[in-house]
């Protein structure tokens, strides 16, 4: 995990330069000095030559280096020359070069692994950055006609790969950002930004592999915003220490229409292709002492897949797909909240796919929808972000489940609808009532509409053996009672304090 965090710091550096290139007072010397201190606190070694020219400051031959832990390699970035110019209104103009090369060297962890070296160029067209405000309330404004990250060199085990075998090109146009911050024991910041259009073009022809991957696509109208607090520590690769010291951030990303075109050329196993489009996307991320949280969604998705093994394209679409995840990460004797959710709304398949298993059209082909919405409380037994603790855990469980709320679990497909909801608590001091798991206490309410009719159709189509259908009907008879409408079943499953399990008031355990 520590290697991943270090790599993330390296790859996030261009964004740092865009939005937070200075954390300082409003003189050129202080702007550069505090920016340097910030990067050194993040684990970088800075090399540079400083030349004062009146109130202005020129910093030349700027190089940033980081040694990744666990013999994971090294990262370096040549920024070139930075000019910090005192403006007449008291602001500081920060002038940067348009090209800044980055080098990443990855040393092998195992003898059979191969060393990798790559050079990426971070480019800017007509960049402008200004620091303004007061030392207690700083504001940084950045604009650029375009930004880019381009792979300019790749060497694997001493063999060089040209653009015909390895290509990575990410370009964005119409870039703006604003960062506001205060500096004290913690560095507090808020940031907003926009990119009018983002395009990517990737090619991978790995050694010793027959397949070649080509990936192209783009997003329109990207916007982002975020805020957080960064501790001043010489331990940027120790996420657990950063969290204990007050690290916290939250941010959101949204985009308009997007598209992806992926092609895999494989002479041994056959070619593969995927074309997808979407009408928009959102992603929110938060991390702090209370844990980690994600939620995201994508609208109006259409996917078209072709594969050598398939005689026709696989096409499907969804009105929306979404997910949410909230995980406590810090060890505590107190119970902490968690959440998990998935939404697949209005899923549609092409008639060609339906025709594989339902050629006569016996099943309703209405769009399918799946919703899972779970929340609960758990006790975390280890600091999840501490790699040393994670290594010592072994086979031990990372936490204890104490409560689960089924806000909604629903599935609508092929003319049937299933729903579930309920609340259950768990006694982790009793692992005997249900061997191997804590004793549950609570109620689950279940309902199924159209299930019997769906089973009958599946039996007549030969997709469900008659004996399995009979077994399912027997289970329904034991655990369910008729509902209000036709072909409707309901069930109330109760887990009692005494350890019994009841189905609609009848004891089944």
Secondary structure, 3 states (H helix, E strand, C coil): CHHHHHHHHHHHHHHHHHHCCCCCCCCHHHHHHHHHHHHHHCCCEEEEEEEEECCEEEEEEEEEEEEECCCCEEEEEEEEEEEEEECCCCCEEEECCCEEEEEEEECCCCCCCCCEEEEEEEEEECCEEEEEEECCEEEEEEEEEEEEEEEEEEEECCEEECCCCEEEEEEEEEEEEEEEEEECCEEEEEEEEEEEEEEEEEEECCCCCCCEEEEEEEEEEEEEEEEEEEECCCCCCCHHHHHHCCCEEEEEEEECCEEEEEEEECCCCCCEEEEEEECEEEEEEEEECCEEEEEEEEEEEEEEEEECCCCCCEEEEEEEEEEEEEECCCCCCCCEEEEEEEEEEEEEECHHHHHHHCCCCCCCCCCEEEEEEEEEEEEECCCCCCHHHHHHHCCCCCEEEEEEEEEEEEEEECCEEEEEEEEEEEECCCCCCECCECEEEEEEEEEEECHHHHHHHHHHCCCCCHHHHHHHHHHHHHHCEECCCCCEEEEEEEECCCCCEEECCEECC
